[in-house]
Amino acid sequence: MARDTAHIAEGLRRYLPRGERITGVKTLSAGHSNETYLVLGTDEILRMPPSEEGLLPPYDMARQHAILTAVRAHSAAVPLPDMLELCEDPSVIGDPFFLMSCVPGEAFEYSVPDWLAADPDDGADSVCRQWFGAVTALHAMPVASFPAGGRSAREEAAHWLEVARGADADKRLIDVLEDLERRPPAASGPATPVHGDPKHGNCLWHEGRLTALLDWEMAQVSEPLLDLGYILMFHDQGAASLANAGFDLPGWWSPERMTAEWEQATGRTAVDIARYTVLGQAKVSAIIALGYHLFTSGRTKDVRFEGWGSVLPAYNDLLVARAMAAA
């Protein structure tokens, strides 16, 4: 971890009108994506770009702050922290940053928390209902109130194809993305705000209640089925299983239930949903391939990326099988 938290704390003390209350800065997550810190003394959350080469550039702090501010103001059903200062001057603490209020809760991806394991039927149903309520509320948000900018499904496939090619990815992934660019899935209607990474692992939970939907760096105005397909690809991953704790609980919604609930909430038809699911998985495969490539090419020393190479074969096997079934 390259950042000096004492330096960050001192910069914030000088910059913020409440800076004298700051007693330190604690790292919550850092590395290849947006970095998150707890500001001690004011109990606030600090977000910054990665200190090493990241997976999802550009890291536009001003745009992320604008997106979160807009969603906070126009979609009360999407739980978010209060948005505080945005600073675009990198001289303050080393990079642009923004601050948010701290909300209670913890995320889960790789193991089921005790509170959910104790209630695998109704508890899992409640998790899915709250999670999908937030995602579909975002899809219903007025486009005019959301910061402009986004890619169509075809452009989304083209973007991840470029990422995969730049990472010297498996030809099977390249082939799938080339096909998705050539034959993109159909649109369900006009573009809406889209989260881009709406997995359950980006939700914070406190006493069974959803307190925040986080990690908005891939948010855009686009086809909302991109979000649904991305969520659905976590089902039935087999040997390629990644970050899908909870999906085998009896009360967890099936792909069919998720699709039906999305259609009812949005008033749209989940047209070509199998191909959107393939696109969601191809996107993640391209990100994993890029992380492994950054490590093997020496562009990052983050050893977490080294292990991603062992995940890719099974992940691409599943991708190809799903792509063939959806063709």
C-alpha positions as CSV (number, residue, x, y, z in Angstrom):
1,M,0.0,0.0,0.0
2,A,1.8,3.1,-1.3
3,R,-0.1,5.9,0.5
4,D,1.1,7.5,3.7
5,T,-2.0,7.8,5.9
6,A,-0.3,10.3,8.2
7,H,0.3,12.6,5.2
8,I,-3.4,12.2,4.2
9,A,-4.5,13.1,7.7
10,E,-2.3,16.2,7.8
11,G,-3.5,17.4,4.4
12,L,-7.1,17.0,5.5
13,R,-6.5,18.9,8.7
14,R,-5.2,21.8,6.8
15,Y,-7.9,21.7,4.1
16,L,-11.2,21.0,6.0
17,P,-12.8,23.6,8.3
18,R,-13.3,20.8,10.8
19,G,-9.8,19.5,10.3
20,E,-8.7,20.1,13.9
21,R,-11.0,17.2,14.9
22,I,-9.1,14.7,12.7
23,T,-7.0,12.2,14.8
24,G,-5.9,9.9,11.9
25,V,-6.8,8.1,8.8
26,K,-7.4,4.3,8.6
27,T,-7.2,2.3,5.3
28,L,-10.4,0.3,4.6
29,S,-9.5,-0.8,1.0
30,A,-6.7,0.1,-1.3
31,G,-4.9,-1.2,-4.4
32,H,-6.4,-1.6,-7.9
33,S,-9.7,0.3,-7.7
34,N,-11.0,3.4,-5.9
35,E,-9.4,3.5,-2.5
36,T,-11.5,4.0,0.7
37,Y,-10.3,5.3,4.0
38,L,-12.0,6.1,7.4
39,V,-11.2,9.6,8.7
40,L,-10.9,9.2,12.4
41,G,-12.2,12.0,14.6
42,T,-14.8,13.1,12.1
43,D,-16.1,9.6,11.2
44,E,-16.2,10.3,7.5
45,I,-15.3,8.2,4.5
46,L,-12.6,9.3,2.0
47,R,-12.5,8.1,-1.6
48,M,-9.4,8.5,-3.9
49,P,-8.1,6.9,-7.1
50,P,-5.8,3.9,-6.8
51,S,-2.2,4.6,-5.8
52,E,-1.0,2.0,-8.4
53,E,-2.2,1.4,-12.0
54,G,-5.9,0.6,-11.8
55,L,-8.3,-1.7,-13.5
56,L,-11.0,0.8,-14.4
57,P,-9.6,4.1,-15.5
58,P,-10.4,6.9,-15.7
59,Y,-10.9,7.6,-12.0
60,D,-12.9,10.7,-12.3
61,M,-13.6,11.8,-8.7
62,A,-15.7,14.8,-9.8
63,R,-18.0,12.6,-11.9
64,Q,-18.4,10.0,-9.2
65,H,-19.3,12.7,-6.7
66,A,-21.8,14.2,-9.1
67,I,-23.4,10.8,-9.7
68,L,-23.7,10.0,-6.0
69,T,-25.1,13.5,-5.3
70,A,-27.7,13.1,-8.1
71,V,-28.8,9.7,-6.9
72,R,-28.9,10.9,-3.3
73,A,-31.2,13.8,-4.4
74,H,-33.5,12.1,-6.9
75,S,-33.8,8.4,-5.8
76,A,-34.6,8.0,-2.1
77,A,-35.0,4.3,-2.6
78,V,-31.3,3.9,-3.3
79,P,-29.6,4.1,0.1
80,L,-26.4,6.2,0.0
81,P,-24.3,8.2,2.5
82,D,-24.5,11.9,2.6
83,M,-22.1,13.5,0.1
84,L,-19.6,16.0,1.6
85,E,-16.6,17.9,0.1
86,L,-15.2,17.3,-3.4
87,C,-11.6,18.4,-3.9
88,E,-10.0,18.3,-7.3
89,D,-6.7,19.8,-6.2
90,P,-4.2,16.9,-6.1
91,S,-1.7,19.0,-4.0
92,V,-3.9,18.6,-0.9
93,I,-3.3,14.9,-0.2
94,G,-1.8,13.6,-3.5
95,D,-4.9,13.0,-5.7
96,P,-8.4,14.4,-6.1
97,F,-10.8,13.0,-3.5
98,F,-14.3,13.3,-2.0
99,L,-15.7,12.7,1.4
100,M,-18.9,11.0,2.5
101,S,-20.7,10.4,5.8
102,C,-20.0,7.0,7.4
103,V,-23.0,4.7,7.5
104,P,-23.3,1.5,9.6
105,G,-22.9,-1.9,7.8
106,E,-20.7,-4.5,6.3
107,A,-20.5,-6.2,2.9
108,F,-20.3,-9.9,2.1
109,E,-19.2,-11.7,-1.0
110,Y,-17.1,-14.7,-0.2
111,S,-18.9,-16.1,2.9
112,V,-22.4,-15.8,4.3
113,P,-22.5,-13.6,7.5
114,D,-23.9,-15.2,10.7
115,W,-27.0,-13.1,10.7
116,L,-28.0,-14.3,7.2
117,A,-26.9,-17.9,7.8
118,A,-29.3,-17.9,10.8
119,D,-32.2,-17.0,8.6
120,P,-31.5,-18.6,5.2
121,D,-35.1,-18.4,3.9
122,D,-36.8,-15.2,4.9
123,G,-33.5,-13.4,5.5
124,A,-32.2,-14.3,2.0
125,D,-35.5,-13.2,0.5
126,S,-35.3,-9.9,2.3
127,V,-31.7,-9.3,1.1
128,C,-32.7,-9.9,-2.5
129,R,-35.9,-7.7,-2.2
130,Q,-33.9,-4.8,-0.8
131,W,-31.1,-5.2,-3.2
132,F,-33.3,-5.3,-6.3
133,G,-35.4,-2.5,-4.9
134,A,-32.4,-0.3,-4.9
135,V,-31.2,-1.4,-8.4
136,T,-34.7,-1.0,-10.0
137,A,-35.2,2.4,-8.3
138,L,-32.0,3.5,-10.0
139,H,-33.3,2.3,-13.3
140,A,-36.5,4.4,-12.7
141,M,-34.5,7.6,-11.9
142,P,-35.1,10.4,-14.4
143,V,-32.2,10.5,-16.9
144,A,-32.1,14.3,-17.0
145,S,-31.2,14.3,-13.3
146,F,-28.2,11.9,-13.8
147,P,-24.8,13.1,-15.2
148,A,-24.6,12.5,-18.9
149,G,-22.4,10.0,-20.6
150,G,-22.7,6.3,-21.4
151,R,-22.2,3.5,-23.8
152,S,-24.8,1.4,-25.7
153,A,-24.7,-2.4,-25.4
154,R,-22.7,-2.6,-28.6
155,E,-20.3,0.1,-27.4
156,E,-20.0,-1.8,-24.0
157,A,-19.0,-4.9,-25.8
158,A,-16.5,-3.0,-27.9
159,H,-15.0,-1.4,-24.8
160,W,-14.4,-4.6,-23.0
161,L,-13.1,-6.2,-26.2
162,E,-10.4,-3.4,-26.3
163,V,-9.6,-4.1,-22.7
164,A,-9.3,-7.9,-23.4
165,R,-7.1,-7.4,-26.4
166,G,-4.8,-5.0,-24.5
167,A,-4.5,-7.7,-21.8
168,D,-3.5,-10.5,-24.2
169,A,-6.6,-12.3,-23.1
170,D,-7.7,-15.8,-24.0
171,K,-8.9,-16.0,-27.6
172,R,-12.2,-17.5,-26.4
173,L,-12.9,-14.3,-24.5
174,I,-12.0,-12.2,-27.5
175,D,-14.3,-14.3,-29.8
176,V,-17.2,-13.9,-27.4
177,L,-16.8,-10.2,-27.2
178,E,-16.3,-9.8,-31.0
179,D,-19.6,-11.6,-31.4
180,L,-21.4,-9.4,-28.9
181,E,-20.1,-6.3,-30.7
182,R,-21.2,-7.7,-34.0
183,R,-24.6,-8.9,-32.7
184,P,-25.4,-6.9,-29.6
185,P,-28.4,-7.8,-27.5
186,A,-31.6,-5.9,-28.2
187,A,-32.6,-2.8,-26.1
188,S,-35.4,-3.0,-23.6
189,G,-36.3,0.6,-24.2
190,P,-34.8,4.1,-23.7
191,A,-31.5,4.3,-21.7
192,T,-31.6,4.8,-18.0
193,P,-29.1,5.4,-15.2
194,V,-27.1,2.2,-14.7
195,H,-24.9,1.2,-11.8
196,G,-22.3,-0.9,-13.7
197,D,-21.3,-3.1,-10.8
198,P,-24.5,-3.8,-8.9
199,K,-23.3,-7.1,-7.3
200,H,-24.5,-7.9,-3.8
201,G,-20.9,-7.5,-2.6
202,N,-21.3,-3.8,-3.2
203,C,-24.1,-3.6,-0.7
204,L,-23.7,-2.7,3.0
205,W,-25.9,-4.4,5.5
206,H,-26.7,-3.5,9.1
207,E,-29.0,-5.8,11.2
208,G,-30.4,-7.2,7.9
209,R,-31.1,-3.7,6.5
210,L,-29.5,-2.4,3.3
211,T,-27.7,0.8,4.3
212,A,-25.8,1.7,1.2
213,L,-25.2,0.6,-2.5
214,L,-21.5,1.5,-3.1
215,D,-18.8,1.5,-5.9
216,W,-20.3,3.7,-8.6
217,E,-17.2,4.1,-10.8
218,M,-18.8,2.3,-13.7
219,A,-22.1,4.1,-13.5
220,Q,-23.5,5.6,-16.7
221,V,-26.6,6.2,-18.8
222,S,-27.2,3.0,-20.7
223,E,-29.3,-0.1,-21.1
224,P,-30.6,-1.3,-17.7
225,L,-30.4,-4.9,-18.7
226,L,-26.6,-4.5,-18.4
227,D,-27.1,-4.4,-14.7
228,L,-29.6,-7.3,-14.6
229,G,-27.4,-9.5,-16.8
230,Y,-24.4,-8.7,-14.6
231,I,-26.2,-9.8,-11.5
232,L,-27.5,-13.0,-13.1
233,M,-24.1,-14.2,-14.1
234,F,-23.3,-14.9,-10.5
235,H,-25.7,-17.9,-10.5
236,D,-24.5,-21.4,-11.1
237,Q,-20.9,-20.6,-11.6
238,G,-19.6,-24.1,-10.6
239,A,-15.8,-24.3,-10.7
240,A,-15.7,-20.6,-11.7
241,S,-17.4,-19.6,-8.6
242,L,-16.4,-16.1,-7.5
243,A,-17.9,-13.7,-4.9
244,N,-21.3,-15.3,-4.9
245,A,-21.9,-16.2,-1.2
246,G,-25.6,-16.5,-0.5
247,F,-26.7,-17.6,-3.9
248,D,-27.2,-21.2,-2.7
249,L,-29.5,-20.2,0.2
250,P,-33.0,-21.5,-0.1
251,G,-34.6,-18.1,0.1
252,W,-32.2,-16.5,-2.5
253,W,-34.0,-15.5,-5.6
254,S,-33.5,-17.7,-8.7
255,P,-32.5,-16.2,-12.1
256,E,-36.2,-16.5,-13.1
257,R,-37.4,-14.8,-10.0
258,M,-34.8,-12.0,-10.4
259,T,-35.9,-11.5,-14.0
260,A,-39.6,-11.5,-13.2
261,E,-39.1,-9.0,-10.3
262,W,-37.0,-6.7,-12.5
263,E,-39.7,-6.8,-15.3
264,Q,-42.5,-6.0,-12.8
265,A,-40.6,-3.2,-11.2
266,T,-39.4,-1.5,-14.4
267,G,-42.4,-2.3,-16.7
268,R,-39.9,-3.6,-19.3
269,T,-39.3,-7.0,-20.9
270,A,-35.9,-8.6,-20.2
271,V,-35.2,-9.2,-23.9
272,D,-32.1,-11.1,-24.8
273,I,-31.3,-11.5,-21.1
274,A,-29.1,-14.6,-21.7
275,R,-26.8,-12.5,-24.0
276,Y,-26.7,-9.7,-21.4
277,T,-25.7,-12.3,-18.9
278,V,-22.9,-13.4,-21.2
279,L,-21.8,-9.7,-21.7
280,G,-21.7,-9.2,-17.9
281,Q,-19.5,-12.3,-17.5
282,A,-17.3,-11.3,-20.4
283,K,-16.8,-7.9,-18.8
284,V,-15.6,-9.5,-15.5
285,S,-13.4,-11.9,-17.4
286,A,-11.8,-9.0,-19.2
287,I,-11.1,-7.2,-15.9
288,I,-9.6,-10.4,-14.4
289,A,-7.5,-10.9,-17.5
290,L,-6.3,-7.3,-17.2
291,G,-5.3,-7.7,-13.6
292,Y,-3.3,-10.8,-14.3
293,H,-1.7,-9.0,-17.3
294,L,-0.7,-6.0,-15.2
295,F,1.1,-8.4,-12.8
296,T,2.8,-10.6,-15.3
297,S,4.0,-7.5,-17.3
298,G,5.4,-5.9,-14.2
299,R,3.1,-2.9,-14.3
300,T,1.9,-3.7,-10.7
301,K,3.4,-5.7,-7.9
302,D,0.0,-6.4,-6.3
303,V,0.3,-10.2,-5.6
304,R,-3.5,-10.5,-5.6
305,F,-3.4,-10.2,-9.3
306,E,-1.0,-13.2,-9.6
307,G,-3.8,-15.5,-8.3
308,W,-6.2,-14.3,-10.9
309,G,-4.4,-16.3,-13.5
310,S,-5.6,-19.6,-11.9
311,V,-9.2,-18.4,-12.1
312,L,-9.3,-17.5,-15.8
313,P,-9.5,-21.0,-17.4
314,A,-12.6,-22.1,-15.5
315,Y,-14.1,-18.7,-15.9
316,N,-13.6,-18.7,-19.7
317,D,-14.9,-22.3,-19.9
318,L,-18.1,-21.1,-18.3
319,L,-18.3,-18.0,-20.5
320,V,-18.0,-20.1,-23.7
321,A,-20.6,-22.5,-22.5
322,R,-23.0,-19.7,-21.7
323,A,-22.3,-17.9,-24.9
324,M,-23.1,-21.1,-26.9
325,A,-26.3,-21.6,-25.0
326,A,-27.4,-17.9,-25.7
327,A,-26.4,-17.8,-29.4
